[in-house]
Amino acid sequence: MGRGTFVRDPRRINEGAVETLPGGIIDLSVNATALWPDADSLRDAVQAVAGRGDLLSLMGYQPPQGPQRLRAAIAAWAEATSGLSVPEDQVLLTTGGQGAMHAALSATTRPGDVLLVEQVTYPGIKTLALQLGLRLVPVAMDGDGILPDALEQAARGHGAHALYCMPTLQNPTTATMPRARREAIAAVARRLGLVIVEDDVYGFLARTREPTLAELAPEVTIHIGSVSKSLFPGLRTGYVIAPRPLLDRLAAVTRATILTPAHLGAVVTAELIESGEALRIAERRRGLVAERQALARSILGNRLGGSDPAVTHLWLTLPESWRRDAFARALLEQGVKVTPADAFAAGKAEVPNAVRVCLCSVDRAETLEQGLRPLATLLDSPLSVEAALV
């Protein structure tokens, strides 16, 4: 059977994601991807690295931006998955995507600064902003992402100099900015001197490729990514692609915080990229997402609204009869955990009446189905607003 067919191998019961939480709770709250289909690819890459006989050389200190070979591999990966073509001397390796965000924000902001973010945003940026002493200010969105006029108003009104956003398959809304919207956002950033931190961690899943903000406004954009979603989170390989004037500041942050990137994981990442296996893994991830989305849509039907089927999760707007917190509690009582929109809300932004449902973190399709069926039942079971307040 081909490697593109996702059949659970019982010999690998401990190699994938955790199926349930204590108490048998099916966890659909974590946006991870089952790893077991790619165990052979990882094993082959590790063996290839070990077989060169130079493991000790990988254990020494490395340049803070990462060795040239590894940066060249990441530059090739960014071009293949995001369409962003840059020389390796504009690439800096980090420890995971969170490390990339930390480097970008530390190099461009100071404690007390305002960081503009999408109205609902990745929770990791909220935690990081708290650690760095930044004040989050949400920017209004529609189905195409951040509104340019709202961005300009927020930047001028708060004296902000930095924006963090996810233009492609945004977490949690799944929105992808069309080209015209990206061009408008880039124009605002140029006009106001706003540094854009563009998170493209889900870009490899996109069905159609829009130009990155780093292509449209390279002089003001720091493009960040990682292989945690596309390959393996345990490799801890993240990266920053930035204008040359910012690279020294970014490298200084890396030197001060992690000293040197996680070299062994980066070498395994480079082996996967250079062999072509990384692109094959990414293609299998897209296949897994398509299968899980198809299963979800067969169960939930038109309840899904405009949630993009290219990504690893659903953004589920609830009927008026349900409040998001009551819905999440009721679902948990039935043995399924999802994430209400409050976890993604920034500042004092209006919180959508929605929940995020992750489809790919559990290994087995049967487990996902067991989690989605009570969710569908609850959506069709009206609960009054008054009852939700009891």
Rosetta blueprint (number, residue, H / E / L):
1 M L
2 G L
3 R L
4 G L
5 T L
6 F L
7 V L
8 R L
9 D L
10 P H
11 R H
12 R H
13 I L
14 N L
15 E L
16 G L
17 A L
18 V L
19 E L
20 T E
21 L E
22 P L
23 G L
24 G L
25 I E
26 I E
27 D E
28 L L
29 S L
30 V L
31 N L
32 A L
33 T L
34 A L
35 L L
36 W H
37 P H
38 D H
39 A H
40 D H
41 S H
42 L H
43 R H
44 D H
45 A H
46 V H
47 Q H
48 A H
49 V H
50 A H
51 G H
52 R L
53 G L
54 D L
55 L H
56 L H
57 S H
58 L H
59 M L
60 G L
61 Y L
62 Q L
63 P L
64 P L
65 Q L
66 G L
67 P L
68 Q H
69 R H
70 L H
71 R H
72 A H
73 A H
74 I H
75 A H
76 A H
77 W H
78 A H
79 E H
80 A H
81 T H
82 S H
83 G L
84 L L
85 S L
86 V L
87 P L
88 E H
89 D H
90 Q H
91 V E
92 L E
93 L E
94 T E
95 T E
96 G H
97 G H
98 Q H
99 G H
100 A H
101 M H
102 H H
103 A H
104 A H
105 L H
106 S H
107 A H
108 T H
109 T L
110 R L
111 P L
112 G L
113 D L
114 V E
115 L E
116 L E
117 V E
118 E E
119 Q L
120 V E
121 T L
122 Y L
123 P H
124 G H
125 I H
126 K H
127 T H
128 L H
129 A H
130 L H
131 Q H
132 L H
133 G L
134 L L
135 R E
136 L E
137 V E
138 P E
139 V E
140 A L
141 M E
142 D E
143 G L
144 D L
145 G E
146 I E
147 L L
148 P H
149 D H
150 A H
151 L H
152 E H
153 Q H
154 A H
155 A H
156 R H
157 G H
158 H H
159 G L
160 A L
161 H L
162 A E
163 L E
164 Y E
165 C E
166 M L
167 P L
168 T L
169 L L
170 Q L
171 N L
172 P L
173 T L
174 T L
175 A L
176 T L
177 M L
178 P L
179 R H
180 A H
181 R H
182 R H
183 E H
184 A H
185 I H
186 A H
187 A H
188 V H
189 A H
190 R H
191 R H
192 L H
193 G L
194 L L
195 V E
196 I E
197 V E
198 E E
199 D E
200 D L
201 V L
202 Y L
203 G H
204 F H
205 L H
206 A L
207 R L
208 T L
209 R L
210 E L
211 P L
212 T L
213 L H
214 A H
215 E H
216 L H
217 A L
218 P L
219 E L
220 V L
221 T E
222 I E
223 H E
224 I E
225 G E
226 S E
227 V L
228 S L
229 K L
230 S L
231 L L
232 F L
233 P H
234 G H
235 L H
236 R L
237 T E
238 G E
239 Y E
240 V E
241 I E
242 A L
243 P L
244 R H
245 P H
246 L H
247 L H
248 D H
249 R H
250 L H
251 A H
252 A H
253 V H
254 T H
255 R H
256 A H
257 T H
258 I L
259 L L
260 T L
261 P L
262 A L
263 H H
264 L H
265 G H
266 A H
267 V H
268 V H
269 T H
270 A H
271 E H
272 L H
273 I H
274 E H
275 S H
276 G L
277 E H
278 A H
279 L H
280 R H
281 I H
282 A H
283 E H
284 R H
285 R H
286 R H
287 G H
288 L H
289 V H
290 A H
291 E H
292 R H
293 Q H
294 A H
295 L H
296 A H
297 R H
298 S H
299 I H
300 L H
301 G H
302 N H
303 R H
304 L H
305 G L
306 G L
307 S L
308 D L
309 P L
310 A L
311 V L
312 T L
313 H E
314 L E
315 W E
316 L E
317 T E
318 L L
319 P L
320 E L
321 S L
322 W L
323 R L
324 R H
325 D H
326 A H
327 F H
328 A H
329 R H
330 A H
331 L H
332 L H
333 E H
334 Q L
335 G L
336 V E
337 K E
338 V L
339 T E
340 P E
341 A H
342 D H
343 A H
344 F H
345 A E
346 A L
347 G L
348 K L
349 A L
350 E L
351 V L
352 P L
353 N L
354 A E
355 V E
356 R E
357 V E
358 C E
359 L L
360 C L
361 S L
362 V L
363 D L
364 R L
365 A H
366 E H
367 T H
368 L H
369 E H
370 Q H
371 G H
372 L H
373 R H
374 P H
375 L H
376 A H
377 T H
378 L H
379 L H
380 D L
381 S L
382 P L
383 L L
384 S L
385 V H
386 E H
387 A H
388 A H
389 L H
390 V L
